[in-house]
Amino acid sequence: MKGENNETHSIRRRAYLGIAASAGLAGLAGCSSGMTASAARAPPQVPEAALEAGGWEYIGGHSLDPAFEQSIGPASVSAAFETVVYEDMDLSEELKEKTLGQAEGQFSLFFATRVTLDPSLSNLPKEVRGTVVDLVEDHARKNYEGQLEDVDVTDIEQTGTRSTTVDTGESARVTEYEATIAFDEITFPFTDEREFTIEGQEFDVSGMLAVWEHDGTILVAGGAHPGENIELSVTKEPTEAIEVSVDIDLGLTPDAYREELQSLVAGVE
């Protein structure tokens, strides 16, 4: 991340999923016009069994209470946010081992946020309820994209929106994302005096953000993960008499990561 020295900069700087807690809608505080919120708060429930089975670990949370108060039509609505964040630790450890310790960071993250409203979303007029959900979704998207930009993810693009049915039977609006991350060069020792350097490359990042109503609250969940496998073939000539070829295949499986993230999102309530 920013501020690290060159020795630890390498791939670790590209731990692009440092979007973590702040991706859980802290940016919504920007619409604050007051400091009132009195509804009951609770973090979202996440699919603990699936997270544990998949090698995910809880890495932190974020609370914003109160977050905002805004007049929408005839109603004055205040809100509080509770976010939990998980990292695919199995994937992080696997990549660290495969790259001899040079790939350290958060490569796949999942987060979930409960937006608790006062008055409850279910007690708002229908026309106001839709506006509130749209407001939360709009700010969620902007904040998500902003956090990716802050960790040097580029070419961020919303590639589509769709509806999906979550495990509780409710309908969620999903925004799909594609982006690009530039991994720095990787250096391996060749001899005691020489190093083998592989120049930096750009690779794809995929993500998603889902928003839906649940029991009078709004749930926001999503994450991001590698969008393609990392495969490189590099040939170097450290001396006139020696030619060295290195093939790198990290064995990443973007389709599987996407399917797992969708399943985790659907299990939030």
Residue pairs with C-beta under 8 A, 6 or more apart in sequence:
1 12
1 13
1 15
1 18
1 151
2 13
4 12
4 13
8 104
9 184
10 102
10 184
10 185
10 186
10 187
11 99
11 102
11 103
11 104
11 105
11 183
11 184
11 186
12 103
12 104
12 105
13 105
13 152
13 184
14 105
14 151
14 152
14 181
14 182
14 183
14 184
15 104
15 105
15 106
15 107
15 151
16 105
16 106
16 107
16 148
16 151
16 152
16 153
16 181
16 205
16 224
17 87
17 105
17 106
17 107
17 108
17 109
17 151
17 223
17 224
17 225
18 105
18 106
18 147
18 150
18 151
19 109
19 111
19 144
19 147
19 148
19 151
19 224
20 59
20 60
20 85
20 106
20 109
20 111
21 60
21 61
21 62
21 83
21 85
21 111
22 62
22 143
22 147
23 83
23 85
23 111
23 143
23 144
23 147
23 222
24 62
24 81
24 83
24 84
24 85
24 111
24 112
24 113
24 220
25 64
25 67
25 81
25 83
25 113
25 115
25 136
25 139
25 140
25 143
25 220
26 62
26 64
26 81
26 143
27 139
27 142
27 143
27 146
28 64
28 67
28 68
28 79
28 81
28 136
28 139
28 140
28 143
29 64
29 67
29 68
30 139
31 68
31 70
31 135
31 139
32 67
32 68
32 69
32 70
33 68
33 69
33 70
33 71
34 66
34 68
34 69
34 70
34 76
34 78
35 66
35 69
36 66
36 69
36 78
36 118
37 65
37 66
37 67
37 69
37 78
37 79
37 80
37 116
37 118
38 78
38 118
39 78
39 80
39 116
39 117
39 118
39 119
39 120
40 116
41 63
41 65
41 80
41 82
41 114
41 116
42 82
42 114
42 116
43 61
43 82
43 83
43 84
43 114
44 82
44 84
44 112
44 113
44 114
44 219
44 221
44 268
44 269
45 268
45 269
46 84
46 86
46 112
46 264
46 267
46 268
47 263
47 264
47 267
47 268
50 263
50 264
50 267
51 86
51 110
51 264
54 88
54 90
54 260
54 264
55 88
55 89
55 90
55 91
56 86
56 87
56 88
56 89
56 90
56 110
56 264
57 86
57 87
57 89
58 84
58 85
58 86
59 85
59 86
59 87
59 106
60 84
60 85
61 82
61 83
61 84
61 85
62 81
62 82
62 83
62 85
63 80
63 81
63 82
63 83
64 80
64 81
65 80
65 81
65 82
66 78
66 79
66 80
67 78
67 79
67 80
67 81
67 115
68 78
68 79
69 76
69 77
69 78
69 79
70 76
70 77
70 78
70 135
71 77
72 128
72 131
72 132
72 135
73 125
73 127
73 128
73 131
74 125
74 128
75 119
75 124
75 125
75 128
77 117
77 118
77 119
77 124
77 128
77 132
78 117
78 118
79 115
79 116
79 117
79 118
79 136
80 115
80 116
81 113
81 114
81 115
81 116
82 113
82 114
82 116
83 111
83 112
83 113
84 111
84 112
84 113
85 109
85 110
85 111
86 109
86 110
86 111
87 106
87 108
87 109
88 107
88 108
88 109
88 110
88 225
88 257
91 107
91 108
91 257
92 104
92 105
92 106
92 107
92 108
95 103
95 107
95 250
96 103
96 104
98 250
98 251
99 186
99 250
100 188
102 186
102 187
102 188
107 225
107 226
108 223
108 224
108 225
108 226
108 257
108 261
109 223
109 224
109 225
110 221
110 222
110 223
110 261
110 264
110 265
111 221
111 222
111 223
112 219
112 220
112 221
112 265
112 268
113 219
113 220
113 221
114 217
114 218
114 219
115 136
115 217
115 218
115 219
115 220
116 217
117 124
117 132
117 216
117 217
117 218
120 216
120 217
121 129
121 132
121 133
121 213
121 216
121 217
121 218
122 129
122 215
122 216
123 216
124 132
129 213
132 218
133 211
133 213
133 218
136 211
136 218
136 220
137 173
137 211
137 220
140 209
140 211
140 220
141 158
141 175
141 209
144 177
144 207
144 209
144 222
145 156
145 177
148 156
148 177
148 179
148 205
148 207
148 224
149 156
152 181
152 182
153 179
153 180
153 181
153 205
154 179
154 180
154 181
154 182
155 178
155 179
155 180
156 177
156 178
156 179
157 177
157 178
157 179
158 175
158 176
158 177
159 176
159 177
159 178
160 175
160 176
161 173
161 174
161 175
161 176
162 173
162 174
162 176
163 171
163 172
163 173
163 174
164 171
164 172
164 174
164 210
164 262
164 266
165 171
165 172
165 266
166 172
166 210
166 212
166 265
166 266
166 267
166 268
166 269
167 266
167 267
167 269
168 214
168 269
170 212
170 213
170 214
171 212
172 210
172 211
172 212
172 219
172 265
172 266
173 210
173 211
173 212
174 208
174 209
174 210
174 265
175 208
175 209
175 210
176 206
176 207
176 208
177 205
177 206
177 207
177 208
177 209
177 224
178 204
178 205
178 206
178 207
178 227
179 204
179 205
179 206
179 207
179 227
180 202
180 203
180 204
180 205
181 202
181 203
181 204
181 205
182 200
182 201
182 202
183 200
183 201
183 202
183 203
183 230
184 200
185 197
185 198
185 199
185 200
186 197
186 198
187 195
187 196
187 197
187 198
188 195
188 196
188 197
188 198
188 246
189 195
189 196
190 196
190 238
190 244
191 238
194 238
196 236
196 238
196 244
196 246
198 232
198 234
198 246
198 248
201 230
201 232
203 226
203 227
203 228
203 230
204 226
204 227
204 228
204 254
205 224
205 225
205 226
205 227
206 224
206 225
206 226
206 227
206 254
206 257
206 258
207 222
207 223
207 224
207 225
208 222
208 223
208 224
208 258
208 261
208 262
208 265
209 220
209 221
209 222
210 219
210 220
210 221
210 222
210 265
211 218
211 219
211 220
212 218
212 219
213 219
214 269
219 268
219 269
221 264
221 265
221 268
222 261
222 265
223 261
223 264
223 265
225 254
225 257
225 258
225 261
226 252
226 254
226 257
227 254
228 252
228 254
229 249
229 250
229 251
229 252
229 253
229 254
230 248
230 249
230 250
230 252
231 247
231 248
231 249
231 250
232 246
232 247
232 248
233 245
233 246
233 247
233 248
234 245
234 246
234 247
234 248
235 243
235 244
235 245
235 246
236 243
236 244
236 245
236 246
237 243
237 244
238 244
